[in-house]
């Protein structure tokens, strides 16, 4: 393995999860004040060595590189060492759709001693060139807490905006639980949602609805129970989120290889929240739903799993009589009216997992999953159901498929993997294919496991698919795009790290990954897609940028990012000159709950699967006859680079 590959593996694991993760540094206890807007914010000063993503600085290494250079349209918003955006990029800032107020972003910075402070800043005002001071005197920059939790596994990624609700935790550095708070634009202070045993909360992109998990207890019989809380954050002084239900999430009878028997989610319009679990040790997984603002819930169905709510909010999808077998998961795929759940309609049998097909009413299904004797990974048939109302039109796309990465917005193209490997024990890599609904030849993007998926998985935008790939000769992490219609791959980035699609118009991405002080720096760029292609080199936004960036489109033609180079240029930046033409949605006149589509709050496989879509299985298929003409081979020579 080359030095480049060593660096990429380190940063994909420790940079994405945070250098506070196990094996990546971090630790130490801290004390702090409760969430408030007190007046004890410290003045900016040179930090003693903490980097923006948790590493340590080295002046000698920093001095060997040119000073950071902002591109056209970029300017410093807040100067200071060790400033880091929280979240994972798109959720580092408010993202409610349609938007109803200014966009805000959240960032962490060093506090007194080993404490970490969390601040929110008005990105709309920053993009307009308004001078902002983060010193507790400016209403455009507010401190949330002086005791932000630095999670032992996921660093500051656990704090994020779900829609316009900032959800964050206080706690001891290196811990994983603590008081969970929420804040929304216009509030004068955060609201505490859970006790100190709070595990997590999730919000909604179209409303103020939030659900939380608290008080997780496992008794002597190894029966695990948890408290489920839910409600709207309409009152900033409303106190802890109301208790809705208590249910079993684990029993001693659950085999270690079994899939989870619980789940929770919020409807796309934010008017309902739903959950499933068991109520006695021998019971079946039971799905319930409750309307926000009401005190009673309704039982929707029993003996269902891996459920989700359709993107249009009209249907439930679930697996009936699911077997909870991680090696060969199977159940009957059904749909039912939302929220009533009756009558249900059978769509397919022997389904292990399924995903919504972009913005359409179609479904992508993996069925007949079985453990492969050679690879010891679970493989299944890949099927496309273009219309949920016509399940008989289901189309077979491929066999021996591991899992999906992305579906194009029109549901016509599916990007997936058939084989997984791990390089150096830390870097997962995959082969990569595109299947098309029109039945044309499958496009092979990487015929062997060389494509990497973290921190950004392969994604579609404007007819272009972008993915990262390890060059087997040079060890470089190349960025490639492919015109899905022509199945022709072209290199467009060196040492790519992360990429985010901007609607169907192109990408904002970071490349030129540099091994500076083991914390990583990149060049941040944008690239517009045109006629199935990206430019050979994207337009530069910033050199020596941090690993995380937050596109603000479609509300603002801007991206927020950080610089942590150990120079006087360090701090929080915004670029307000992105050329994308995505039309911002019209803000709601009352800023209330808006009925809209939502891609789901989380997905275990990276495609619109809702929250905790149960059937996450590992698989490693062979390279079948699906590898046909037009393949983009992974093993390029060092001179061609693509």
Backbone torsions as a table, in degrees:
resi	resn	phi	psi	omega
1	UNK	NA	135.4	-177.6
2	UNK	-80.8	169.2	176.4
3	UNK	-59.8	-39.9	179.9
4	UNK	-60.1	-43.3	-178.5
5	UNK	-68.7	-38.4	175.6
6	UNK	-57.2	-45.1	-177.8
7	UNK	-64.5	-44.1	-179.0
8	UNK	-62.3	-44.2	179.7
9	UNK	-60.9	-43.5	-179.5
10	UNK	-62.1	-45.4	-174.9
11	UNK	-74.2	-33.6	178.7
12	UNK	-68.1	-31.8	178.1
13	UNK	-85.7	-54.0	-174.2
14	UNK	-86.1	-28.2	177.6
15	UNK	-75.5	-44.3	-179.8
16	UNK	-69.7	-42.5	-179.3
17	UNK	-84.4	-12.1	-179.0
18	UNK	97.5	141.1	-179.9
19	UNK	-73.2	-1.3	171.2
20	UNK	-82.8	-0.3	-177.5
21	UNK	-72.5	163.0	179.0
22	UNK	-57.0	131.6	-179.8
23	UNK	81.7	-1.7	-176.8
24	UNK	-120.8	12.4	-179.6
25	UNK	101.6	-175.3	178.7
26	UNK	97.0	178.7	179.2
27	UNK	120.2	174.7	179.8
28	UNK	100.9	146.9	-178.8
29	UNK	-94.9	163.8	177.6
30	UNK	-151.9	158.5	172.3
31	UNK	-121.2	156.5	-173.3
32	UNK	-161.6	166.6	173.9
33	UNK	-83.1	156.9	174.5
34	UNK	-65.1	162.6	-180.0
35	UNK	-55.3	123.7	-178.1
36	UNK	-167.3	174.0	172.0
37	UNK	-110.5	62.3	-179.4
38	UNK	-75.1	-175.9	-176.2
39	UNK	-112.3	28.3	-177.7
40	UNK	-105.7	22.9	176.6
41	UNK	-64.8	134.9	-178.5
42	UNK	-82.7	158.3	176.0
43	UNK	-77.1	154.4	179.9
44	UNK	-66.0	136.3	177.9
45	UNK	-152.2	167.0	-179.8
46	UNK	-66.9	125.1	-178.7
47	UNK	-75.2	163.5	-175.6
48	UNK	-90.8	14.5	172.7
49	UNK	135.9	-3.8	-179.8
50	UNK	-79.1	131.2	-179.1
51	UNK	-90.2	166.3	-178.5
52	UNK	-58.2	-29.6	179.8
53	UNK	-112.8	26.5	168.0
54	UNK	98.7	-4.4	-179.5
55	UNK	-84.0	-164.4	177.1
56	UNK	-120.1	145.5	-175.4
57	UNK	-84.9	154.6	176.0
58	UNK	-135.2	108.3	-176.5
59	UNK	-59.4	-36.2	-178.0
60	UNK	-64.2	-44.4	179.9
61	UNK	-66.1	-40.6	-179.0
62	UNK	-64.8	-39.2	-177.2
63	UNK	-69.5	-17.4	-179.4
64	UNK	-76.8	-10.7	-178.4
65	UNK	-108.8	154.3	174.2
66	UNK	-62.1	154.5	177.1
67	UNK	-61.3	150.7	176.5
68	UNK	-56.9	140.6	-177.3
69	UNK	-126.7	113.4	176.4
70	UNK	-74.8	148.5	176.7
71	UNK	-87.5	-176.5	-179.9
72	UNK	-62.3	129.0	178.3
73	UNK	94.1	-4.0	179.8
74	UNK	-95.4	141.6	172.4
75	UNK	-150.6	154.2	-179.6
76	UNK	-72.3	131.3	178.6
77	UNK	-100.6	-43.9	180.0
78	UNK	-144.5	121.9	-178.0
79	UNK	-92.5	139.3	177.1
80	UNK	162.4	151.0	177.7
81	UNK	-70.1	153.3	167.9
82	UNK	59.5	30.9	173.6
83	UNK	-81.9	133.7	-175.6
84	UNK	-140.9	128.5	171.8
85	UNK	-64.7	137.8	173.3
86	UNK	-85.3	176.0	-179.5
87	UNK	76.8	-161.6	-175.0
88	UNK	-120.3	11.8	178.7
89	UNK	124.3	-85.1	-179.8
90	UNK	-62.8	-27.5	179.4
91	UNK	-99.6	12.6	174.8
92	UNK	-75.6	-15.3	-178.0
93	UNK	-132.5	163.3	177.0
94	UNK	-57.9	142.5	-173.9
95	UNK	-142.2	23.0	178.4
96	UNK	-60.2	139.0	180.0
97	UNK	-128.5	122.5	-8.6
98	UNK	-68.2	156.9	-179.5
99	UNK	-80.0	148.7	-176.4
100	UNK	-124.9	0.3	-178.2
101	UNK	-157.4	-178.8	176.3
102	UNK	-58.1	151.2	172.6
103	UNK	-80.1	138.9	177.1
104	UNK	-125.1	148.3	176.0
105	UNK	-123.8	155.8	-177.9
106	UNK	-118.5	138.4	178.4
107	UNK	-141.8	154.2	177.2
108	UNK	-104.7	147.8	174.3
109	UNK	-149.6	158.2	-178.1
110	UNK	-61.6	140.6	172.8
111	UNK	-107.0	-154.2	178.1
112	UNK	-75.1	143.0	-179.0
113	UNK	61.1	-129.7	178.5
114	UNK	-97.4	8.3	-179.3
115	UNK	-70.2	156.7	175.7
116	UNK	-123.9	133.8	178.6
117	UNK	-100.8	148.5	174.4
118	UNK	-114.7	129.0	-179.2
119	UNK	-126.3	152.7	170.6
120	UNK	-118.9	142.4	-176.9
121	UNK	-131.7	142.8	-178.0
122	UNK	-77.3	102.2	-176.1
123	UNK	-71.4	-30.8	178.7
124	UNK	-63.2	-44.3	178.4
125	UNK	-69.8	-38.0	177.9
126	UNK	-63.1	-41.7	179.5
127	UNK	-64.5	-29.3	179.5
128	UNK	-80.8	-2.0	177.8
129	UNK	89.8	10.5	178.6
130	UNK	-70.0	131.7	176.6
131	UNK	-71.5	128.5	-175.6
132	UNK	-124.3	136.7	177.4
133	UNK	-114.4	124.4	177.5
134	UNK	-97.2	74.9	-175.9
135	UNK	-140.6	24.1	179.4
136	UNK	71.7	9.2	178.1
137	UNK	-114.1	-6.8	-173.3
138	UNK	-112.9	123.3	-179.2
139	UNK	-66.8	-12.2	178.1
140	UNK	-89.6	0.5	176.8
141	UNK	-148.4	112.4	-171.7
142	UNK	-122.3	139.1	176.7
143	UNK	-88.9	130.7	178.7
144	UNK	-87.2	-43.5	-177.2
145	UNK	-160.6	154.9	172.1
146	UNK	-104.3	13.3	179.8
147	UNK	-138.4	55.3	-178.2
148	UNK	-67.7	136.3	176.5
149	UNK	-69.3	127.5	171.0
150	UNK	-101.2	96.4	-171.2
151	UNK	-63.3	140.0	-174.7
152	UNK	-68.0	-21.1	-179.3
153	UNK	-109.5	-35.9	-170.8
154	UNK	-122.8	11.5	172.2
155	UNK	55.2	-134.6	-177.0
156	UNK	-91.1	6.3	178.5
157	UNK	-69.1	-20.2	-177.6
158	UNK	-72.0	-17.8	178.3
159	UNK	-94.9	134.1	-171.1
160	UNK	-166.3	168.0	170.0
161	UNK	-97.9	125.4	165.7
162	UNK	-105.1	107.2	-169.6
163	UNK	63.8	-126.6	177.8
164	UNK	-100.2	11.3	-179.7
165	UNK	-101.2	113.1	172.6
166	UNK	-79.7	125.7	179.6
167	UNK	-118.6	122.9	-177.4
168	UNK	-145.9	163.0	-177.8
169	UNK	-123.6	143.6	167.1
170	UNK	-98.5	155.5	177.9
171	UNK	166.7	179.8	-179.5
172	UNK	-77.4	135.8	-179.5
173	UNK	-56.8	133.8	-177.9
174	UNK	87.9	-1.5	177.8
175	UNK	-85.9	-173.7	179.8
176	UNK	-138.3	-2.8	177.1
177	UNK	-137.6	167.0	177.9
178	UNK	163.5	-179.5	176.6
179	UNK	-56.3	134.8	178.2
180	UNK	-110.7	134.3	-177.0
181	UNK	-122.0	163.1	172.8
182	UNK	-135.6	151.5	175.1
183	UNK	-143.6	143.9	176.2
184	UNK	-129.5	148.6	179.1
185	UNK	-52.0	134.9	-177.6
186	UNK	99.7	-16.8	178.2
187	UNK	-78.9	147.7	177.1
188	UNK	-88.6	-14.1	-179.6
189	UNK	-159.2	157.0	176.5
190	UNK	-69.6	161.0	175.6
191	UNK	-112.5	130.5	177.7
192	UNK	-77.2	128.4	-174.9
193	UNK	-104.1	-30.4	-174.5
194	UNK	-133.8	172.3	171.1
195	UNK	-79.6	-174.8	178.9
196	UNK	-70.8	-7.5	175.3
197	UNK	-96.5	12.3	177.7
198	UNK	-60.5	134.8	-178.7
199	UNK	-100.5	-46.7	179.7
200	UNK	-166.8	158.9	172.3
201	UNK	-136.7	147.1	173.4
202	UNK	-129.9	146.6	179.0
203	UNK	-114.4	-163.6	-171.2
204	UNK	-134.7	142.6	-175.8
205	UNK	-75.0	-14.3	-174.4
206	UNK	-116.3	3.5	-173.9
207	UNK	-159.4	-174.8	177.5
208	UNK	-97.8	11.8	-178.2
209	UNK	-70.4	136.8	178.8
210	UNK	-139.3	144.1	170.2
211	UNK	-123.8	149.5	-176.0
212	UNK	-137.3	153.4	173.0
213	UNK	-112.8	129.7	-175.5
214	UNK	-142.4	162.7	170.5
215	UNK	54.1	55.1	176.6
216	UNK	-78.5	122.3	-175.9
217	UNK	-132.4	133.4	173.4
218	UNK	-117.9	119.8	-174.5
219	UNK	-86.3	-176.2	-176.1
220	UNK	-63.7	-25.7	178.6
221	UNK	-85.7	7.5	179.8
222	UNK	65.1	29.8	172.7
223	UNK	-94.2	121.6	-178.4
224	UNK	-100.5	129.5	177.1
225	UNK	-124.5	155.8	177.0
226	UNK	-145.1	157.7	175.7
227	UNK	-97.2	130.9	179.2
228	UNK	-107.3	123.9	-178.3
229	UNK	-117.6	150.3	177.9
230	UNK	-162.2	154.7	177.4
231	UNK	164.6	-177.4	179.3
232	UNK	-98.7	145.6	179.4
233	UNK	-94.7	49.3	-179.6
234	UNK	-77.6	-25.4	-178.1
235	UNK	-112.1	112.0	-179.7
236	UNK	-65.2	-17.0	179.4
237	UNK	-106.5	22.8	-173.5
238	UNK	-76.1	-7.8	179.1
239	UNK	77.4	-163.2	-177.7
240	UNK	-60.0	146.0	179.5
241	UNK	-64.3	137.5	-174.6
242	UNK	-60.7	141.6	173.6
243	UNK	-71.5	129.4	-178.9
244	UNK	-105.8	-42.3	-174.0
245	UNK	-162.3	160.6	170.7
246	UNK	-127.8	129.4	-177.8
247	UNK	-145.1	166.9	179.7
248	UNK	-85.0	131.1	175.5
249	UNK	-112.9	-9.4	-178.8
250	UNK	-157.8	144.1	173.5
251	UNK	-133.2	165.1	178.4
252	UNK	-63.3	-23.9	-179.9
253	UNK	-79.7	-9.0	178.4
254	UNK	-75.7	116.7	178.7
255	UNK	-65.0	151.7	-177.4
256	UNK	-64.0	-23.1	179.7
257	UNK	-90.8	-5.8	-178.2
258	UNK	-70.4	155.2	176.9
259	UNK	-85.5	159.6	-174.7
260	UNK	-62.8	150.4	-178.2
261	UNK	-117.8	38.9	178.1
262	UNK	-154.8	163.7	-177.3
263	UNK	-172.7	160.0	172.5
264	UNK	-153.3	154.3	-179.5
265	UNK	-164.6	172.2	177.4
266	UNK	-123.3	139.9	179.9
267	UNK	-63.0	152.5	-177.3
268	UNK	-53.7	-34.2	-179.3
269	UNK	-87.6	-2.5	177.3
270	UNK	78.3	5.8	-176.1
271	UNK	-85.4	-16.6	-178.8
272	UNK	-134.9	152.1	164.5
273	UNK	-125.6	152.9	-174.6
274	UNK	-137.6	157.3	179.9
275	UNK	-157.2	161.4	175.5
276	UNK	-141.4	150.3	178.2
277	UNK	-177.7	-170.0	178.3
278	UNK	-114.8	157.0	-177.1
279	UNK	-119.8	-3.8	165.9
280	UNK	-148.9	160.7	-170.6
281	UNK	-59.0	-35.6	-177.9
282	UNK	-95.1	7.2	-173.4
283	UNK	-79.0	168.0	177.0
284	UNK	-92.2	153.7	175.6
285	UNK	-62.5	127.2	-174.4
286	UNK	-118.8	131.2	-178.5
287	UNK	-97.8	130.2	178.4
288	UNK	-128.0	158.9	178.6
289	UNK	-141.4	148.9	177.8
290	UNK	-143.5	136.8	176.9
291	UNK	-78.9	136.9	-180.0
292	UNK	-60.7	131.4	179.8
293	UNK	94.1	-10.5	176.7
294	UNK	-102.1	159.8	-171.9
295	UNK	-99.6	-10.5	-176.5
296	UNK	-119.5	152.0	179.2
297	UNK	-111.7	167.4	177.7
298	UNK	-126.7	138.8	173.8
299	UNK	-79.8	124.8	-175.7
300	UNK	-92.3	-47.6	-176.6
301	UNK	-162.5	156.3	177.5
302	UNK	-122.6	149.0	-177.7
303	UNK	64.6	45.0	173.5
304	UNK	-127.0	154.3	-178.4
305	UNK	-148.2	173.0	176.4
306	UNK	48.8	43.0	-176.9
307	UNK	-86.6	157.8	171.7
308	UNK	-153.0	169.3	178.6
309	UNK	-107.0	134.1	-175.8
310	UNK	-61.4	154.4	-178.1
311	UNK	-58.9	-30.5	179.2
312	UNK	-87.8	1.3	177.0
313	UNK	71.8	12.6	-175.7
314	UNK	-98.2	-19.9	-171.7
315	UNK	-134.8	151.3	160.3
316	UNK	-91.4	147.8	162.2
317	UNK	-123.2	141.5	174.7
318	UNK	-157.2	167.4	173.1
319	UNK	-104.8	120.5	-179.2
320	UNK	-88.9	145.0	-178.7
321	UNK	46.0	49.0	-179.8
322	UNK	-67.8	143.4	-175.1
323	UNK	-91.4	-8.0	177.7
324	UNK	55.0	34.0	179.4
325	UNK	-103.4	113.5	-176.0
326	UNK	-67.6	-27.1	179.2
327	UNK	-76.9	-37.4	-177.8
328	UNK	-142.0	65.7	-177.1
329	UNK	-65.7	141.0	-178.7
330	UNK	-158.8	142.2	174.6
331	UNK	-165.5	172.7	178.3
332	UNK	-91.3	119.6	179.9
333	UNK	-75.7	126.7	-178.8
334	UNK	-132.3	156.3	168.5
335	UNK	-120.7	158.5	179.5
336	UNK	-156.4	153.7	178.4
337	UNK	-61.4	140.6	175.3
338	UNK	-101.7	135.2	4.9
339	UNK	-95.7	-6.2	-170.1
340	UNK	-62.1	-40.9	179.1
341	UNK	85.6	2.3	179.9
342	UNK	-134.9	141.7	-5.4
343	UNK	-84.8	154.1	177.0
344	UNK	-87.1	158.4	-177.1
345	UNK	-132.1	127.5	179.3
346	UNK	-73.3	132.6	-180.0
347	UNK	-112.1	-40.0	-177.7
348	UNK	-162.1	157.9	179.6
349	UNK	-112.3	164.2	176.5
350	UNK	53.7	40.6	-177.8
351	UNK	-92.6	131.0	177.9
352	UNK	-94.9	-39.8	173.7
353	UNK	-157.4	166.2	-174.8
354	UNK	-155.4	161.3	-176.5
355	UNK	-147.1	149.5	177.2
356	UNK	-75.8	140.9	-172.6
357	UNK	-89.7	83.3	177.6
358	UNK	61.7	-135.8	-178.9
359	UNK	-93.7	8.9	-178.7
360	UNK	-93.6	179.7	176.2
361	UNK	-95.6	22.9	178.5
362	UNK	-91.1	171.9	179.3
363	UNK	-136.9	142.2	171.1
364	UNK	-106.4	131.2	-169.7
365	UNK	-126.1	140.6	168.1
366	UNK	-113.3	120.7	-174.8
367	UNK	-127.6	170.1	177.5
368	UNK	51.3	45.9	-178.8
369	UNK	-76.0	135.5	179.4
370	UNK	-146.1	154.7	178.9
371	UNK	-76.4	123.0	179.4
372	UNK	-77.5	127.5	-174.9
373	UNK	-65.6	-29.5	-177.7
374	UNK	-81.6	-48.9	-174.8
375	UNK	-91.8	-16.0	-176.2
376	UNK	58.7	34.8	173.8
377	UNK	-129.0	154.6	-170.8
378	UNK	-91.8	127.3	-173.1
379	UNK	-123.3	147.7	-179.1
380	UNK	-145.1	169.2	175.6
381	UNK	-78.0	141.3	177.3
382	UNK	-101.8	122.5	-176.0
383	UNK	-127.2	151.1	175.8
384	UNK	-122.6	127.1	173.4
385	UNK	-109.5	97.7	-173.7
386	UNK	-60.9	-29.0	-176.2
387	UNK	-139.1	119.6	-178.7
388	UNK	-62.9	-21.9	179.2
389	UNK	-82.6	-7.9	179.5
390	UNK	-132.3	68.9	-175.2
391	UNK	-62.9	-18.8	179.2
392	UNK	-69.5	-11.2	-179.4
393	UNK	-89.6	14.8	-176.7
394	UNK	-60.3	138.2	-176.3
395	UNK	-116.6	135.1	174.2
396	UNK	-81.6	127.0	-177.1
397	UNK	-106.8	-41.7	-176.2
398	UNK	-164.6	171.1	178.8
399	UNK	-123.9	164.9	176.7
400	UNK	52.2	57.0	-176.5
401	UNK	-103.5	137.5	179.2
402	UNK	-79.8	-63.7	-177.7
403	UNK	-167.4	171.9	-178.0
404	UNK	-101.0	151.4	173.0
405	UNK	-107.9	-45.5	-176.9
406	UNK	-159.1	156.1	174.1
407	UNK	-125.2	134.5	179.1
408	UNK	-61.7	156.8	-173.5
409	UNK	-60.7	-28.2	179.1
410	UNK	-91.0	3.5	177.1
411	UNK	73.5	10.2	-173.5
412	UNK	-92.3	-14.2	-176.8
413	UNK	-135.3	136.7	-177.9
414	UNK	-125.0	127.8	178.6
415	UNK	-105.7	128.9	-170.8
416	UNK	-152.4	173.1	-179.6
417	UNK	-125.6	153.0	178.6
418	UNK	-122.4	-1.5	-175.2
419	UNK	-158.9	133.9	179.5
420	UNK	-123.2	145.5	174.1
421	UNK	-141.8	171.9	177.4
422	UNK	-131.0	124.7	179.6
423	UNK	-94.6	129.4	177.0
424	UNK	63.5	16.7	179.3
425	UNK	76.9	-0.6	-175.8
426	UNK	-131.9	-24.8	-172.2
427	UNK	-107.5	105.4	176.3
428	UNK	-69.9	134.7	176.2
429	UNK	-132.1	155.4	-171.9
430	UNK	-138.7	156.0	161.6
431	UNK	-81.0	170.7	-169.9
432	UNK	-151.1	134.7	-176.7
433	UNK	-138.6	158.1	169.7
434	UNK	-124.3	124.6	171.7
435	UNK	-107.5	146.4	-175.8
436	UNK	-120.2	145.1	-176.6
437	UNK	-65.0	-21.7	-178.3
438	UNK	-79.5	-0.1	176.3
439	UNK	80.6	6.9	178.9
440	UNK	-71.3	173.4	-174.1
441	UNK	-58.1	141.5	178.7
442	UNK	-69.6	136.3	-179.7
443	UNK	-92.7	122.8	179.3
444	UNK	-96.3	111.7	-179.9
445	UNK	-86.3	-37.2	177.3
446	UNK	-144.8	112.3	-174.7
447	UNK	-76.6	-13.2	175.9
448	UNK	-135.4	164.8	-175.1
449	UNK	-68.3	92.0	177.1
450	UNK	-134.2	-6.7	-179.6
451	UNK	-87.9	133.0	178.8
452	UNK	-106.3	151.1	-170.8
453	UNK	-116.4	-7.8	-178.3
454	UNK	-114.4	143.1	-0.8
455	UNK	-84.0	-6.1	178.8
456	UNK	-120.3	123.3	178.3
457	UNK	-78.6	165.1	174.5
458	UNK	-53.1	135.9	-173.7
459	UNK	-143.1	153.0	176.4
460	UNK	-97.8	149.6	168.5
461	UNK	-162.8	121.1	174.9
462	UNK	58.9	39.4	-179.8
463	UNK	80.1	-0.7	179.9
464	UNK	-109.4	135.1	173.1
465	UNK	-106.5	132.1	179.2
466	UNK	-116.1	138.9	178.3
467	UNK	-152.4	159.4	175.0
468	UNK	-99.8	146.5	-176.9
469	UNK	-146.5	138.1	175.2
470	UNK	-82.0	120.6	173.5
471	UNK	-73.0	116.4	-172.5
472	UNK	-67.4	-16.2	179.7
473	UNK	-91.8	-48.8	-174.9
474	UNK	-93.7	-18.6	-176.4
475	UNK	79.7	3.1	-177.8
476	UNK	-74.3	145.4	173.3
477	UNK	-89.1	90.3	-174.6
478	UNK	-80.1	149.9	169.1
479	UNK	-103.4	126.3	180.0
480	UNK	-124.7	149.2	168.9
481	UNK	-120.1	154.7	177.6
482	UNK	-135.7	134.6	170.0
483	UNK	-76.8	109.3	-174.0
484	UNK	-62.1	-26.5	179.5
485	UNK	-71.6	-36.8	-175.6
486	UNK	-100.7	-16.0	-177.3
487	UNK	56.4	47.7	178.6
488	UNK	-119.5	118.0	-177.6
489	UNK	-92.5	140.9	-179.4
490	UNK	-138.6	133.7	177.4
491	UNK	-74.7	134.4	177.8
492	UNK	-131.2	-5.0	-176.8
493	UNK	-148.4	142.3	174.3
494	UNK	-98.9	136.9	176.3
495	UNK	48.9	54.9	-178.0
496	UNK	-71.2	147.4	179.7
497	UNK	-117.8	-54.5	-175.7
498	UNK	-144.5	153.3	-179.6
499	UNK	-149.9	139.9	179.6
500	UNK	-130.4	127.4	178.2
501	UNK	-71.8	144.3	174.1
502	UNK	-107.8	92.6	-174.3
503	UNK	53.5	-130.4	175.4
504	UNK	-109.6	29.4	-173.0
505	UNK	-110.3	-13.9	-177.1
506	UNK	148.9	-153.8	-172.1
507	UNK	-141.7	149.9	158.7
508	UNK	-105.1	133.0	-175.1
509	UNK	-148.7	165.1	177.8
510	UNK	-124.3	134.2	179.3
511	UNK	-140.7	-162.6	-175.4
512	UNK	53.7	40.4	-178.0
513	UNK	-56.0	123.5	-175.5
514	UNK	-115.2	137.7	179.1
515	UNK	-85.7	73.8	179.0
516	UNK	-101.5	113.3	174.8
517	UNK	58.7	24.9	179.5
518	UNK	61.3	18.7	176.6
519	UNK	-117.1	-15.1	171.5
520	UNK	84.7	136.5	171.5
521	UNK	-137.0	153.3	-176.0
522	UNK	-137.5	169.6	165.2
523	UNK	-100.0	125.4	-180.0
524	UNK	-92.7	132.2	-175.0
525	UNK	-140.7	167.8	167.3
526	UNK	-129.2	155.4	179.0
527	UNK	-146.3	128.5	177.5
528	UNK	-92.1	136.1	177.0
529	UNK	-84.3	137.5	178.2
530	UNK	-149.3	123.7	177.0
531	UNK	54.7	42.2	176.7
532	UNK	74.8	20.0	-176.5
533	UNK	-139.6	157.8	169.6
534	UNK	-115.3	155.9	177.0
535	UNK	-64.5	156.7	-178.5
536	UNK	-60.0	-32.0	175.4
537	UNK	-142.0	130.2	-179.8
538	UNK	-70.7	165.8	178.4
539	UNK	-76.3	132.3	-174.4
540	UNK	-74.9	129.6	172.8
541	UNK	-99.2	-41.3	-176.5
542	UNK	-164.2	136.3	168.6
543	UNK	-92.5	155.0	179.4
544	UNK	54.5	40.3	177.5
545	UNK	-80.9	159.9	175.8
546	UNK	-70.5	175.8	-174.2
547	UNK	-75.7	-21.1	-173.7
548	UNK	-112.5	138.9	176.7
549	UNK	-142.5	155.9	-172.7
550	UNK	-129.9	98.6	173.9
551	UNK	-65.6	139.2	-177.1
552	UNK	-108.1	3.4	175.8
553	UNK	-68.4	148.3	7.0
554	UNK	-90.1	-1.4	-177.4
555	UNK	-66.9	-40.9	-179.3
556	UNK	-133.6	144.7	176.7
557	UNK	-82.9	57.9	-167.8
558	UNK	-141.7	163.1	171.3
559	UNK	-140.3	135.2	177.5
560	UNK	-99.7	139.8	-179.4
561	UNK	-156.7	175.6	-179.9
562	UNK	-125.8	160.4	169.6
563	UNK	-125.6	128.6	179.2
564	UNK	-135.4	65.4	-170.0
565	UNK	-97.0	-4.5	-173.2
566	UNK	77.9	18.3	178.5
567	UNK	-118.3	177.5	179.1
568	UNK	-70.7	-7.6	179.2
569	UNK	-83.3	-4.3	-173.4
570	UNK	-64.5	147.7	175.8
571	UNK	149.4	-164.8	-178.8
572	UNK	-99.6	129.7	-175.6
573	UNK	-123.3	161.3	170.1
574	UNK	-138.5	140.3	171.3
575	UNK	-112.7	126.9	-173.9
576	UNK	-116.9	28.6	-177.5
577	UNK	-126.6	29.9	177.1
578	UNK	-69.5	138.9	-170.4
579	UNK	-92.1	6.6	-175.5
580	UNK	-66.5	146.6	-172.8
581	UNK	-102.5	11.4	-179.9
582	UNK	-52.2	126.1	-176.6
583	UNK	-81.4	123.7	178.3
584	UNK	-64.9	139.2	174.5
585	UNK	-63.0	151.6	177.8
586	UNK	-72.2	126.3	179.6
587	UNK	-61.3	146.5	176.1
588	UNK	-65.6	137.8	-177.5
589	UNK	-63.4	-29.1	-178.5
590	UNK	-109.0	0.1	-179.9
591	UNK	66.4	18.9	-175.0
592	UNK	-88.3	-160.5	180.0
593	UNK	-69.9	130.7	-177.5
594	UNK	-115.9	131.8	174.5
595	UNK	-77.9	120.6	-177.8
596	UNK	-154.7	172.5	175.3
597	UNK	-89.7	152.2	-176.4
598	UNK	-143.4	132.3	-175.4
599	UNK	-72.8	0.5	-177.0
600	UNK	100.3	152.6	-172.6
601	UNK	-85.9	-23.8	178.2
602	UNK	-162.4	159.4	178.7
603	UNK	-151.6	130.9	-179.1
604	UNK	-72.7	-14.3	-178.6
605	UNK	-120.7	-2.1	173.6
606	UNK	94.9	1.1	177.9
607	UNK	-120.1	160.1	-171.2
608	UNK	-55.3	83.1	-175.4
609	UNK	-115.1	3.4	-176.9
610	UNK	79.2	-167.0	-177.9
611	UNK	-88.8	130.4	174.3
612	UNK	54.4	40.9	177.1
613	UNK	-58.8	119.5	-154.4
614	UNK	-64.6	-40.2	-164.2
615	UNK	-84.4	74.6	173.9
616	UNK	-92.1	109.9	-175.1
617	UNK	-128.0	149.2	175.9
618	UNK	-90.8	147.7	179.9
619	UNK	-154.7	152.4	175.3
620	UNK	-143.7	91.8	-178.9
621	UNK	-84.3	171.3	174.0
622	UNK	-83.2	172.1	175.7
623	UNK	-88.1	101.9	-170.8
624	UNK	-86.9	-169.7	177.6
625	UNK	-63.8	-7.8	178.0
626	UNK	-64.3	-22.2	178.8
627	UNK	-78.0	96.9	-172.5
628	UNK	-117.2	-165.8	-175.6
629	UNK	-56.3	149.7	177.5
630	UNK	86.9	12.8	-176.5
631	UNK	-63.7	142.7	173.9
632	UNK	-100.6	101.3	-171.9
633	UNK	-77.4	146.8	-176.4
634	UNK	-80.8	-26.2	-171.4
635	UNK	-90.5	75.1	178.1
636	UNK	-89.6	157.2	178.4
637	UNK	-83.8	166.1	-172.8
638	UNK	-65.4	-28.9	-176.2
639	UNK	-76.5	-36.7	-177.4
640	UNK	-76.2	-39.1	177.7
641	UNK	67.3	8.6	179.9
642	UNK	178.4	NA	NA
